[in-house]
Amino acid sequence: MTDKKNEAVESTEEHSCRGTFSMNARKKLRLIFTITCRDIMQIRRSGLPVLLTVSALLLSLIGIPFFIYANAGAGFGGALHLNGASWTVMGIDGLIAGGDANRAFLSSLTLLHLVYAYSMVITMILVPVAFSIAYGQEIKKGTVRTLTCYPVGVFEITIAKLTYAAIVGFIFSMPVFLLPVLGLEKPVGDLFTIFVTTYVISLVIVAVGAFVANSITFATKKMYIQPTLLANLLVVFSFFTTSTVLSFLSYLLSYASPFFQAVGQLTPLSLYHQGRLLLSSVLGGPEFPIWVVFLAPMALLFLGTWLSLRLWPDIYERE
């Protein structure tokens, strides 16, 4: 008499990658390291160096002239002297509102606003681009099952792509940020702190988007929302809901001010906004972040990580 095999057992035998659960931490790290090294060695095939180099040059061409122009004592309709300016003093040495309601926004700017915004733009472009290209290749080319480190799970793939994006994004974004701002004669430690804050926030937002997308895939059994798409959407959301960006848009498009004020209700949810408040408190300013806001992405990362451990690479083959 032949015993009927359990479907779960058949599924486990059919998909050997489901042994991921039994792997210890060292084996998981080895898998992640192998995938990351493979991606770095094959970086030229994706065309990513060219794309990031062009992006870095364009950002540098914007940042370097801006800060040189500002250091020359001009800009924004007033004397804008950045050298020696405090990080958190409004007006930046002479940028005074002259009765114009629009210029009131300009007079509220601090040096931290300008440098933080520049760093934010750099990291929100370069880090997500690196992740999107690396992750997109796995979905498009279906190379998961040909990896030498197979069996491998979605969790390892996601972590490896985030690690790859973190390394490549840092290499390209760090010099693009430092070259224009070193002329501000501010402590290098302060500048590095600002960059690291925006860099980490950008990476966290991308990670949250990737793992939340994996959670949705686990719940629906199909990848309706790709991790790359959701990661980029969250980055854009966090950028355009900062108080500085909304105030600037209101300054440029005064007729749409009511709309931007309504969107401003979402500002406390922006990690970029909370990051600037955090830097303000660290650099001696009067503003402080809402600490509980940082708990939300941590909770989403925890949930997404747990559910990603229960996803298998065959999800890519269904795309």
Backbone bond lengths (Angstrom), bond angles and torsions (degrees), N, CA, C in turn:
res aa  C-N    CA-C-N  psi(-1)  N-CA   C-N-CA  omega(-1)  CA-C   N-CA-C  phi
1 M - - - 1.463 - - 1.526 109.52 -
2 T 1.294 116.45 126.14 1.462 120.51 -176.39 1.519 110.47 -94.32
3 D 1.304 114.54 127.62 1.464 118.75 178.22 1.515 109.82 -72.97
4 K 1.309 113.96 139.80 1.462 119.61 177.49 1.523 109.84 -78.19
5 K 1.304 114.45 127.47 1.461 118.50 -177.63 1.512 111.15 -71.84
6 N 1.276 113.84 142.42 1.459 120.33 175.96 1.526 109.30 -71.33
7 E 1.339 116.93 136.50 1.466 120.88 -179.20 1.513 111.79 -60.16
8 A 1.327 114.86 -35.58 1.460 118.28 179.56 1.518 110.86 -63.81
9 V 1.354 115.94 -37.71 1.461 119.59 178.74 1.519 110.25 -67.23
10 E 1.339 116.08 -41.59 1.457 120.03 178.07 1.521 110.40 -61.43
11 S 1.310 115.69 -41.66 1.461 119.41 179.90 1.518 111.07 -63.10
12 T 1.331 116.07 -38.76 1.461 120.06 179.99 1.512 110.85 -67.24
13 E 1.352 116.71 -39.04 1.457 120.09 179.08 1.523 111.30 -71.00
14 E 1.325 115.35 -34.72 1.468 119.18 -178.93 1.510 111.02 -70.25
15 H 1.314 116.82 -39.90 1.462 121.16 -179.21 1.525 108.37 -111.54
16 S 1.321 114.85 92.63 1.456 118.42 -177.07 1.508 112.60 -66.57
17 C 1.327 115.76 -17.77 1.465 118.65 -179.29 1.522 111.50 -67.12
18 R 1.343 117.15 -10.88 1.448 119.15 -178.78 1.519 112.34 -75.72
19 G 1.313 115.65 0.79 1.448 118.63 172.26 1.504 112.37 -77.05
20 T 1.346 115.86 1.17 1.453 120.54 -179.10 1.522 111.60 -57.15
21 F 1.336 116.15 -35.61 1.458 119.12 -177.27 1.522 111.94 -60.16
22 S 1.328 116.65 -31.87 1.454 120.28 -175.47 1.523 113.17 -86.68
23 M 1.326 116.88 -4.30 1.468 120.34 -179.30 1.518 110.27 -74.53
24 N 1.293 116.07 143.31 1.456 119.29 176.54 1.515 110.10 -85.07
25 A 1.318 115.68 174.32 1.462 120.85 -175.06 1.516 112.27 -60.96
26 R 1.325 116.70 -36.35 1.468 119.12 -178.89 1.521 111.37 -64.96
27 K 1.319 117.82 -40.55 1.458 120.56 179.32 1.518 111.08 -67.23
28 K 1.338 116.39 -38.44 1.461 119.47 178.21 1.533 110.72 -63.48
29 L 1.326 115.89 -43.77 1.458 119.69 178.66 1.523 111.13 -63.25
30 R 1.333 116.27 -35.98 1.463 119.95 178.40 1.525 110.60 -65.32
31 L 1.338 116.71 -40.86 1.458 120.54 177.68 1.526 111.04 -62.96
32 I 1.335 115.40 -45.93 1.465 120.37 -179.86 1.518 110.53 -61.78
33 F 1.333 116.36 -43.52 1.464 121.22 179.95 1.525 110.74 -62.65
34 T 1.342 116.92 -40.91 1.462 121.02 -179.18 1.528 111.62 -64.69
35 I 1.330 116.18 -45.57 1.472 119.85 179.42 1.517 110.74 -63.83
36 T 1.330 116.86 -43.10 1.463 120.94 -179.11 1.526 110.68 -63.02
37 C 1.324 116.66 -44.70 1.469 120.23 178.81 1.515 111.38 -63.06
38 R 1.338 116.47 -39.71 1.460 119.99 178.01 1.518 110.90 -60.90
39 D 1.334 116.59 -44.02 1.463 120.35 -179.16 1.528 111.20 -65.24
40 I 1.326 116.64 -40.59 1.468 119.92 -179.91 1.527 110.61 -66.05
41 M 1.332 117.08 -39.94 1.467 120.72 179.72 1.527 111.34 -68.45
42 Q 1.327 117.15 -27.76 1.461 120.98 -178.71 1.528 112.26 -103.97
43 I 1.320 116.87 21.58 1.462 120.93 -173.78 1.522 112.05 -61.93
44 R 1.324 117.17 -31.71 1.469 119.69 -178.33 1.523 112.00 -66.89
45 R 1.328 116.84 -31.06 1.461 119.48 -177.05 1.522 112.24 -65.58
46 S 1.306 116.92 -28.60 1.460 120.27 -177.69 1.518 113.04 -82.46
47 G 1.331 116.16 -12.98 1.467 119.14 -176.36 1.508 113.21 75.10
48 L 1.335 116.26 8.98 1.466 120.29 -177.15 1.523 113.08 -64.34
49 P 1.352 120.17 -41.33 1.472 118.75 179.78 1.519 113.01 -57.47
50 V 1.336 116.48 -39.99 1.463 119.65 179.86 1.522 110.66 -65.83
51 L 1.345 115.84 -45.21 1.457 120.38 -178.68 1.525 111.23 -63.39
52 L 1.325 116.65 -45.50 1.459 119.97 -179.15 1.525 111.18 -68.80
53 T 1.320 116.83 -36.49 1.475 119.72 178.74 1.520 110.82 -64.15
54 V 1.322 116.37 -44.91 1.470 119.87 178.12 1.526 110.35 -62.46
55 S 1.339 116.79 -43.82 1.464 120.48 178.80 1.527 110.67 -62.15
56 A 1.336 116.60 -43.15 1.461 120.77 -179.49 1.529 111.07 -63.51
57 L 1.340 116.46 -41.14 1.466 119.63 179.26 1.528 111.26 -65.04
58 L 1.318 116.38 -42.24 1.467 119.44 179.12 1.523 111.24 -62.94
59 L 1.334 116.71 -42.88 1.463 120.39 178.49 1.527 111.05 -64.79
60 S 1.329 116.40 -38.50 1.464 120.13 178.50 1.522 110.99 -66.44
61 L 1.324 116.30 -38.93 1.460 120.29 178.92 1.521 111.97 -65.78
62 I 1.319 116.92 -21.90 1.461 121.11 175.07 1.520 110.53 -87.09
63 G 1.318 116.50 -46.09 1.459 120.98 -174.20 1.506 114.38 -70.52
64 I 1.327 117.37 -45.48 1.468 120.00 -176.08 1.528 111.76 -63.41
65 P 1.355 119.79 -51.07 1.477 118.44 177.90 1.527 112.73 -61.91
66 F 1.338 117.16 -35.04 1.466 119.36 -178.76 1.521 111.04 -61.79
67 F 1.318 116.84 -50.72 1.458 119.57 -176.20 1.531 111.77 -73.06
68 I 1.342 117.57 -30.08 1.473 119.59 173.61 1.522 109.92 -66.22
69 Y 1.319 116.21 -43.50 1.465 121.82 179.08 1.522 110.92 -63.17
70 A 1.316 115.31 -41.91 1.457 119.61 179.92 1.522 111.53 -67.82
71 N 1.323 116.77 -39.85 1.461 119.99 179.47 1.515 112.42 -67.70
72 A 1.342 115.88 -21.32 1.458 119.70 178.28 1.520 112.01 -74.54
73 G 1.341 116.34 -7.33 1.461 120.42 175.73 1.506 113.83 95.60
74 A 1.315 117.04 26.47 1.464 119.35 -179.30 1.517 109.07 -136.36
75 G 1.323 114.85 164.20 1.452 118.70 172.91 1.508 113.90 133.78
76 F 1.319 115.72 143.16 1.453 123.91 172.90 1.524 113.54 56.99
77 G 1.295 117.96 33.80 1.459 120.13 174.86 1.518 114.09 76.35
78 G 1.294 117.96 13.32 1.462 120.17 179.07 1.508 109.84 -157.98
79 A 1.316 116.62 172.65 1.453 120.70 177.80 1.517 108.59 -73.89
80 L 1.315 115.85 119.32 1.457 120.23 -176.68 1.517 108.32 -118.32
81 H 1.301 116.54 90.53 1.453 121.92 -179.43 1.527 108.70 -100.13
82 L 1.313 115.54 112.32 1.452 119.68 -175.55 1.524 113.09 -90.35
83 N 1.327 117.39 -31.51 1.453 119.74 -178.10 1.522 110.79 -61.80
84 G 1.310 115.25 126.61 1.453 119.76 178.32 1.511 114.46 81.74
85 A 1.334 118.11 -3.73 1.458 120.72 -178.76 1.521 109.73 -72.62
86 S 1.334 115.41 145.14 1.455 119.64 176.56 1.522 109.54 -72.02
87 W 1.334 115.52 153.31 1.451 119.50 -178.58 1.523 112.22 -63.21
88 T 1.319 117.38 -36.36 1.466 120.34 -167.63 1.527 114.62 -119.52
89 V 1.345 118.63 12.88 1.463 121.01 177.53 1.517 109.16 -89.10
90 M 1.328 116.58 125.98 1.461 120.19 -177.29 1.517 111.38 -70.73
91 G 1.323 115.24 147.63 1.453 120.57 176.32 1.500 113.55 99.59
92 I 1.301 119.29 -24.45 1.459 124.61 178.34 1.522 111.77 48.66
93 D 1.304 116.97 63.07 1.467 122.62 174.09 1.525 113.69 53.50
94 G 1.300 116.78 62.00 1.451 119.10 169.72 1.502 115.71 114.47
95 L 1.304 118.86 -2.29 1.461 120.58 177.49 1.524 107.49 -82.55
96 I 1.319 116.71 89.66 1.457 122.22 -171.63 1.523 109.95 -111.04
97 A 1.305 115.67 138.67 1.470 120.08 175.87 1.515 109.66 -74.30
98 G 1.320 116.09 131.46 1.454 119.93 -177.99 1.507 112.57 -103.64
99 G 1.294 118.44 45.80 1.448 121.38 178.10 1.511 113.77 89.11
100 D 1.314 117.14 -12.34 1.449 121.83 -179.84 1.522 108.65 -83.97
101 A 1.329 116.71 129.58 1.459 120.27 -177.28 1.522 111.61 -62.67
102 N 1.347 115.93 -35.37 1.456 118.84 179.71 1.520 111.60 -66.90
103 R 1.329 116.46 -38.95 1.452 119.93 -179.24 1.521 111.75 -72.09
104 A 1.306 116.90 -14.29 1.461 119.15 174.85 1.525 110.40 -61.69
105 F 1.325 116.22 -34.84 1.460 119.56 175.87 1.524 110.98 -63.52
106 L 1.337 115.82 -43.43 1.453 119.70 -178.39 1.527 111.45 -63.50
107 S 1.321 116.66 -37.20 1.456 119.54 -179.11 1.520 112.45 -71.70
108 S 1.332 116.68 -14.68 1.465 120.23 179.23 1.522 112.21 -86.35
109 L 1.339 116.69 -6.61 1.453 119.98 -179.34 1.521 111.29 -72.81
110 T 1.306 114.67 148.05 1.456 121.34 172.85 1.527 108.23 -119.87
111 L 1.319 115.73 169.86 1.462 119.17 176.76 1.522 110.65 -62.00
112 L 1.323 116.17 -33.92 1.465 120.01 177.93 1.527 110.97 -61.93
113 H 1.345 116.98 -39.64 1.463 120.10 178.09 1.531 110.81 -56.67
114 L 1.320 116.78 -46.59 1.462 120.98 -174.74 1.522 111.64 -68.82
115 V 1.328 116.42 -49.13 1.461 119.85 -176.93 1.526 110.64 -68.98
116 Y 1.318 116.34 -40.50 1.473 120.11 179.41 1.526 110.71 -64.78
117 A 1.328 117.05 -41.13 1.463 120.52 179.65 1.527 110.69 -63.24
118 Y 1.328 116.49 -41.15 1.469 119.81 178.77 1.526 110.68 -63.62
119 S 1.327 117.04 -45.16 1.461 121.06 178.35 1.526 111.32 -64.18
120 M 1.325 116.23 -37.73 1.457 120.90 179.99 1.526 111.12 -63.94
121 V 1.320 117.07 -44.00 1.467 120.78 -179.92 1.524 110.47 -63.08
122 I 1.331 116.53 -40.77 1.467 120.07 -179.30 1.522 111.21 -62.27
123 T 1.323 115.89 -52.04 1.463 119.50 -174.50 1.520 112.48 -72.32
124 M 1.334 117.58 -31.99 1.458 119.19 -178.83 1.528 111.79 -73.48
125 I 1.330 117.33 -13.69 1.464 120.98 176.28 1.530 111.16 -96.53
126 L 1.326 116.67 -52.27 1.461 120.65 -170.89 1.530 113.13 -72.76
127 V 1.332 117.60 -40.96 1.467 119.46 -177.93 1.533 111.49 -67.94
128 P 1.341 120.14 -50.95 1.472 119.21 178.16 1.521 113.90 -62.03
129 V 1.345 117.18 -34.14 1.469 119.49 178.60 1.521 110.64 -63.33
130 A 1.336 116.46 -43.97 1.466 120.06 179.18 1.526 111.07 -62.02
131 F 1.331 116.66 -42.33 1.463 120.12 179.76 1.523 111.34 -67.81
132 S 1.323 116.80 -43.31 1.467 120.74 -176.26 1.517 111.82 -62.31
133 I 1.321 116.90 -43.05 1.463 119.56 -179.18 1.518 111.04 -68.19
134 A 1.330 116.99 -43.30 1.466 120.31 -178.73 1.525 111.46 -65.83
135 Y 1.325 117.10 -44.92 1.468 120.52 -178.24 1.530 110.59 -72.28
136 G 1.327 115.32 -38.04 1.452 118.75 -178.88 1.512 113.04 -61.51
137 Q 1.342 117.02 -31.47 1.460 119.74 179.22 1.522 112.13 -65.07
138 E 1.322 116.69 -37.22 1.462 118.95 179.64 1.529 111.04 -65.28
139 I 1.329 116.02 -38.29 1.462 120.16 -179.28 1.530 111.00 -73.44
140 K 1.325 115.59 -41.67 1.464 119.50 -174.56 1.525 112.33 -75.71
141 K 1.330 116.47 -44.41 1.454 120.21 -174.27 1.525 113.18 -91.19
142 G 1.346 117.37 -16.70 1.456 120.32 179.62 1.509 113.09 61.10
143 T 1.313 117.18 44.22 1.461 121.45 -175.62 1.520 112.77 -87.13
144 V 1.330 118.21 1.18 1.453 120.05 -174.10 1.516 112.00 -59.68
145 R 1.330 117.57 -44.70 1.455 120.33 -173.43 1.525 112.55 -78.14
146 T 1.324 118.94 -5.12 1.453 121.01 176.57 1.520 112.03 -101.92
147 L 1.334 116.71 2.33 1.458 119.91 179.68 1.523 110.41 -65.06
148 T 1.315 115.82 140.80 1.456 119.68 178.30 1.518 111.49 -67.41
149 C 1.324 117.82 -19.59 1.456 121.38 -177.98 1.526 111.55 -93.48
150 Y 1.320 117.56 8.50 1.452 121.31 179.26 1.525 108.86 -60.51
151 P 1.332 123.59 136.94 1.462 125.83 12.93 1.525 112.92 -82.16
152 V 1.309 115.14 144.35 1.454 120.90 -178.46 1.520 107.81 -144.63
153 G 1.331 116.68 146.62 1.454 121.15 -177.91 1.513 112.61 -106.39
154 V 1.323 115.92 172.35 1.461 121.72 -179.91 1.525 110.90 -62.13
155 F 1.320 116.72 -34.42 1.465 119.91 178.39 1.522 110.58 -59.15
156 E 1.341 117.55 -49.06 1.457 120.89 -179.59 1.528 111.42 -63.39
157 I 1.339 116.21 -39.19 1.463 120.05 179.58 1.528 110.45 -63.40
158 T 1.332 116.89 -45.49 1.461 120.93 -178.57 1.526 111.45 -64.23
159 I 1.331 116.73 -45.91 1.467 120.15 178.94 1.522 110.96 -62.40
160 A 1.340 116.65 -40.90 1.460 120.50 -179.55 1.530 111.11 -63.66
161 K 1.329 116.80 -41.79 1.463 119.93 179.62 1.529 111.13 -67.75
162 L 1.335 116.83 -37.03 1.461 120.15 176.45 1.526 110.87 -66.69
163 T 1.328 116.71 -39.68 1.463 120.29 177.09 1.517 110.94 -63.60
164 Y 1.309 115.65 -42.47 1.475 121.32 177.32 1.528 110.60 -60.66
165 A 1.337 116.18 -46.51 1.469 120.56 179.35 1.523 110.86 -63.83
166 A 1.337 116.94 -37.03 1.463 120.43 179.84 1.528 111.11 -64.61
167 I 1.332 116.61 -42.61 1.464 120.53 -178.16 1.526 110.88 -69.96
168 V 1.325 115.76 -51.69 1.468 120.31 -177.44 1.527 110.93 -66.41
169 G 1.343 116.50 -42.63 1.454 120.11 179.40 1.523 112.47 -61.27
170 F 1.320 116.81 -39.83 1.469 120.54 179.31 1.522 111.02 -66.11
171 I 1.323 116.81 -43.86 1.469 120.88 -177.88 1.526 111.07 -60.19
172 F 1.321 117.05 -39.72 1.462 120.25 -176.47 1.531 112.49 -84.97
173 S 1.334 117.31 -35.40 1.471 119.21 -173.17 1.518 113.96 -83.58
174 M 1.310 117.73 -29.76 1.462 120.23 -176.26 1.538 112.60 -59.94
175 P 1.342 119.47 -53.14 1.471 118.52 179.12 1.529 113.20 -65.94
176 V 1.341 116.54 -33.11 1.467 119.31 179.38 1.525 110.37 -63.04
177 F 1.317 116.87 -35.01 1.468 120.52 177.87 1.522 111.93 -75.86
178 L 1.326 117.44 -45.82 1.464 120.39 -171.34 1.529 113.32 -71.30
179 L 1.321 117.63 -38.94 1.467 119.80 -174.68 1.535 113.19 -54.20
180 P 1.331 119.38 -48.40 1.472 117.95 -179.37 1.523 114.72 -73.51
181 V 1.341 118.74 -31.12 1.463 120.57 -169.77 1.521 113.80 -94.18
182 L 1.327 117.98 -11.12 1.465 118.95 178.86 1.516 111.69 -63.73
183 G 1.332 116.75 -24.72 1.465 120.17 178.95 1.511 114.27 -74.78
184 L 1.316 118.51 -1.45 1.462 121.64 -179.54 1.527 112.44 -78.78
185 E 1.335 115.68 -6.69 1.466 121.13 179.82 1.526 111.94 58.33
186 K 1.307 115.43 37.48 1.455 121.55 174.75 1.521 108.85 -104.09
187 P 1.335 118.10 156.16 1.467 120.11 178.90 1.528 111.69 -55.70
188 V 1.323 115.27 135.54 1.462 119.62 179.94 1.528 110.48 -60.54
189 G 1.321 116.35 -32.64 1.454 119.84 178.63 1.514 112.28 -61.75
190 D 1.350 116.67 -39.97 1.473 120.19 177.37 1.524 110.94 -64.68
191 L 1.334 115.83 -44.27 1.455 120.08 -179.54 1.530 110.82 -63.41
192 F 1.320 115.24 -42.49 1.465 119.20 179.83 1.528 111.15 -65.28
193 T 1.331 115.98 -36.85 1.468 120.08 177.97 1.518 111.24 -62.67
194 I 1.326 116.58 -42.94 1.466 120.76 178.71 1.522 110.60 -63.03
195 F 1.332 115.44 -45.12 1.470 118.42 -179.47 1.520 111.55 -63.82
196 V 1.327 117.55 -47.77 1.460 121.14 -177.65 1.528 110.60 -61.13
197 T 1.339 116.72 -37.85 1.465 119.75 179.58 1.527 111.19 -61.99
198 T 1.317 117.01 -49.60 1.464 119.63 -179.99 1.525 111.32 -67.49
199 Y 1.318 116.16 -36.92 1.465 120.45 179.60 1.531 111.04 -63.54
200 V 1.325 116.47 -46.96 1.465 120.49 -179.91 1.523 110.58 -65.24
201 I 1.335 117.14 -41.04 1.463 120.16 179.51 1.529 110.52 -62.84
202 S 1.323 117.16 -43.84 1.464 120.32 178.33 1.521 110.60 -60.84
203 L 1.331 116.83 -42.62 1.460 120.72 -179.84 1.524 111.13 -66.75
204 V 1.324 117.08 -38.91 1.467 120.86 178.66 1.528 110.43 -65.02
205 I 1.331 116.72 -43.24 1.466 119.99 179.48 1.528 110.84 -61.47
206 V 1.335 116.35 -43.80 1.462 120.49 178.03 1.528 110.44 -61.97
207 A 1.337 116.45 -42.80 1.462 120.50 179.63 1.527 111.56 -63.69
208 V 1.328 116.78 -42.27 1.466 120.74 178.18 1.528 110.06 -60.67
209 G 1.336 116.12 -45.68 1.460 119.54 179.29 1.519 112.18 -60.68
210 A 1.337 116.61 -41.90 1.462 120.39 -178.82 1.522 111.62 -65.54
211 F 1.330 116.76 -46.20 1.464 119.65 -175.89 1.529 111.92 -75.33
212 V 1.330 117.85 -32.09 1.463 119.20 175.02 1.524 109.98 -66.73
213 A 1.330 117.08 -38.77 1.465 120.29 176.29 1.528 110.51 -62.33
214 N 1.334 116.32 -39.91 1.473 119.16 176.15 1.524 111.13 -63.18
215 S 1.335 116.21 -37.18 1.463 119.96 178.41 1.525 110.95 -64.06
216 I 1.333 116.28 -41.96 1.466 120.53 177.74 1.523 110.24 -63.84
217 T 1.331 116.27 -40.28 1.459 120.63 177.72 1.522 110.97 -62.43
218 F 1.307 117.16 -41.18 1.465 120.95 178.52 1.524 110.67 -63.13
219 A 1.328 116.74 -39.72 1.463 120.30 -177.52 1.522 112.25 -72.79
220 T 1.330 116.93 -35.82 1.468 121.30 -175.77 1.524 113.40 -97.21
221 K 1.333 117.26 -10.65 1.469 123.15 -179.59 1.521 112.54 66.69
222 K 1.308 117.61 14.28 1.462 122.05 176.60 1.521 108.39 -153.38
223 M 1.344 115.41 146.31 1.457 120.10 -177.17 1.530 109.86 -83.51
224 Y 1.336 116.07 82.27 1.464 120.52 176.97 1.523 111.18 -76.12
225 I 1.322 116.41 -34.31 1.466 121.71 178.67 1.515 108.14 -120.90
226 Q 1.309 116.83 115.79 1.457 120.48 -179.91 1.527 110.55 -73.74
227 P 1.321 117.56 147.04 1.475 120.79 178.56 1.517 113.28 -56.17
228 T 1.321 117.31 -35.88 1.464 119.87 -179.70 1.525 111.57 -65.39
229 L 1.332 116.68 -40.15 1.468 120.52 -179.23 1.517 111.00 -65.94
230 L 1.321 117.06 -49.43 1.459 120.14 -177.40 1.519 111.17 -66.55
231 A 1.315 117.66 -36.72 1.464 120.50 177.99 1.519 111.23 -61.16
232 N 1.319 116.78 -44.94 1.468 120.38 179.87 1.524 111.70 -68.88
233 L 1.328 117.39 -36.24 1.464 120.34 177.91 1.532 110.99 -63.75
234 L 1.325 117.29 -41.20 1.463 120.62 179.51 1.527 111.52 -67.47
235 V 1.326 116.75 -36.45 1.465 120.42 177.47 1.528 110.25 -63.82
236 V 1.333 115.90 -46.28 1.467 120.38 179.15 1.524 110.73 -63.50
237 F 1.334 116.90 -41.93 1.462 120.67 178.22 1.526 111.31 -60.16
238 S 1.319 116.71 -47.04 1.466 120.46 -177.75 1.522 111.15 -65.66
239 F 1.325 117.23 -32.74 1.467 121.15 179.92 1.527 111.39 -71.32
240 F 1.326 116.54 -49.03 1.465 120.22 -174.11 1.529 113.47 -80.13
241 T 1.309 118.23 -3.93 1.462 119.97 175.42 1.528 112.42 -104.35
242 T 1.325 117.90 6.64 1.464 119.65 173.49 1.523 109.25 -70.94
243 S 1.307 116.91 149.08 1.468 120.85 -178.65 1.518 111.23 -63.79
244 T 1.330 117.27 -35.73 1.467 120.68 -178.45 1.521 111.29 -66.43
245 V 1.325 117.10 -45.14 1.466 120.73 -179.43 1.520 110.51 -66.65
246 L 1.322 117.09 -42.26 1.466 119.85 179.51 1.531 110.94 -65.83
247 S 1.321 117.32 -39.22 1.469 120.21 177.29 1.514 111.09 -65.87
248 F 1.331 116.21 -38.79 1.460 119.94 178.82 1.526 111.18 -66.75
249 L 1.330 116.78 -40.52 1.465 119.98 177.46 1.527 111.15 -65.55
250 S 1.328 116.09 -37.54 1.470 119.60 175.92 1.517 110.90 -65.15
251 Y 1.325 116.49 -35.15 1.468 122.03 177.51 1.521 111.11 -65.92
252 L 1.341 116.53 -40.97 1.458 120.13 -179.54 1.524 112.30 -78.49
253 L 1.349 115.69 -39.15 1.471 121.44 -175.94 1.522 108.56 -119.61
254 S 1.312 115.72 73.43 1.458 120.22 -174.18 1.529 112.45 -62.40
255 Y 1.338 116.98 -27.62 1.466 119.65 -179.54 1.532 111.84 -68.92
256 A 1.318 116.65 -19.86 1.477 120.49 -179.85 1.523 112.04 -102.62
257 S 1.316 117.32 16.07 1.464 121.19 -177.73 1.530 113.15 -56.60
258 P 1.352 119.29 -42.36 1.473 118.28 178.31 1.522 113.64 -57.44
259 F 1.326 115.58 -38.16 1.468 119.06 179.09 1.524 110.64 -65.55
260 F 1.330 116.74 -46.16 1.463 120.49 -179.05 1.531 111.06 -65.89
261 Q 1.314 116.97 -33.16 1.456 119.73 176.61 1.527 110.92 -66.98
262 A 1.329 116.18 -36.09 1.467 119.68 177.39 1.528 110.82 -67.28
263 V 1.346 115.99 -41.74 1.462 119.86 177.65 1.525 110.27 -64.32
264 G 1.331 116.03 -27.95 1.459 120.50 -179.99 1.518 114.09 -60.35
265 Q 1.323 117.29 -16.98 1.459 119.71 176.22 1.534 111.78 -64.13
266 L 1.335 115.72 -20.83 1.463 120.36 179.90 1.524 112.50 -91.03
267 T 1.322 116.89 -3.56 1.468 120.78 -175.73 1.523 113.72 -54.85
268 P 1.328 120.17 -42.35 1.478 118.38 179.92 1.517 114.07 -59.06
269 L 1.339 117.96 -20.29 1.461 120.84 -179.56 1.525 112.87 -83.01
270 S 1.323 117.02 -10.71 1.455 121.34 -177.54 1.526 110.59 -76.77
271 L 1.319 116.64 121.57 1.468 119.93 177.33 1.522 111.39 -67.77
272 Y 1.328 117.25 -33.08 1.465 119.48 176.52 1.526 110.80 -63.79
273 H 1.312 116.68 -40.33 1.464 120.70 178.10 1.528 110.39 -64.10
274 Q 1.315 116.53 -46.01 1.458 120.27 179.15 1.532 111.00 -64.95
275 G 1.320 116.31 -32.16 1.464 119.48 176.96 1.513 112.52 -64.04
276 R 1.332 116.81 -40.59 1.472 119.02 177.90 1.525 110.69 -66.29
277 L 1.329 116.74 -40.19 1.463 119.73 177.54 1.528 110.82 -62.72
278 L 1.314 115.87 -38.20 1.460 119.97 177.68 1.522 110.88 -63.15
279 L 1.326 116.89 -44.19 1.462 120.56 178.40 1.522 111.42 -65.52
280 S 1.322 116.59 -36.20 1.458 120.24 177.58 1.524 110.76 -59.48
281 S 1.326 116.58 -43.79 1.464 120.07 179.46 1.521 111.49 -67.81
282 V 1.332 116.73 -35.53 1.468 120.56 -179.15 1.530 111.22 -71.88
283 L 1.339 116.78 -36.63 1.461 121.31 -175.74 1.533 112.80 -93.16
284 G 1.323 116.66 15.42 1.461 120.25 173.38 1.503 115.52 92.64
285 G 1.328 118.66 13.85 1.458 121.45 -179.87 1.520 112.19 -85.57
286 P 1.327 116.48 174.18 1.469 120.69 -176.76 1.523 114.36 -87.58
287 E 1.326 118.11 -6.10 1.466 120.93 -173.97 1.525 110.95 -97.21
288 F 1.338 114.48 149.54 1.454 121.21 179.56 1.528 109.29 -135.51
289 P 1.322 117.10 146.86 1.474 119.33 -179.23 1.520 111.46 -76.12
290 I 1.327 114.56 163.62 1.466 121.39 171.39 1.527 106.26 -90.17
291 W 1.311 115.76 101.28 1.460 119.89 -169.72 1.523 112.97 -61.48
292 V 1.319 117.33 -32.04 1.464 119.41 -176.57 1.524 111.79 -64.46
293 V 1.352 117.24 -23.44 1.464 120.49 179.75 1.530 110.53 -62.96
294 F 1.314 117.09 -32.19 1.461 120.27 -178.94 1.529 112.06 -70.67
295 L 1.332 116.90 -16.60 1.462 119.67 179.83 1.524 111.96 -72.68
296 A 1.343 116.71 -30.71 1.469 120.38 -177.61 1.528 112.08 -61.10
297 P 1.350 119.75 -52.17 1.474 117.94 178.40 1.519 113.08 -63.73
298 M 1.341 117.14 -32.85 1.463 119.24 178.10 1.531 110.48 -64.31
299 A 1.330 116.16 -41.22 1.467 120.02 178.66 1.527 110.66 -65.83
300 L 1.327 117.18 -41.28 1.464 120.75 179.07 1.524 111.19 -65.50
301 L 1.329 116.73 -37.86 1.458 120.23 177.52 1.528 111.08 -64.90
302 F 1.321 116.16 -40.94 1.459 120.11 179.59 1.530 110.73 -63.85
303 L 1.334 115.94 -47.17 1.462 120.22 179.63 1.525 111.07 -64.39
304 G 1.346 115.52 -44.94 1.459 119.46 -178.77 1.512 112.61 -64.46
305 T 1.329 116.42 -37.14 1.461 120.26 177.77 1.522 110.94 -64.05
306 W 1.317 116.45 -45.43 1.462 121.04 -179.22 1.526 111.56 -62.02
307 L 1.326 116.63 -42.84 1.466 119.54 -179.39 1.528 111.55 -74.14
308 S 1.330 117.03 -31.52 1.469 120.02 177.80 1.520 111.08 -64.66
309 L 1.317 116.67 -31.71 1.465 120.48 176.97 1.524 111.76 -64.86
310 R 1.302 117.37 -16.31 1.462 121.65 -177.99 1.535 111.88 -103.69
311 L 1.331 116.36 5.21 1.464 121.57 176.14 1.520 109.29 -101.24
312 W 1.344 115.65 151.01 1.455 120.26 -178.21 1.519 110.38 -124.63
313 P 1.342 117.29 158.96 1.461 120.24 -174.44 1.520 115.52 -61.76
314 D 1.342 117.97 -14.98 1.464 117.80 178.56 1.517 112.27 -63.31
315 I 1.326 117.15 -13.14 1.463 119.58 176.73 1.516 110.77 -64.57
316 Y 1.351 117.32 -29.29 1.454 120.27 178.54 1.525 110.99 -72.59
317 E 1.328 116.87 -31.55 1.446 120.27 -178.12 1.509 112.62 -72.06
318 R 1.320 116.91 -13.77 1.467 119.90 178.96 1.529 111.69 -87.21
319 E 1.329 115.73 -5.74 1.469 118.31 -177.63 1.515 110.56 -81.92
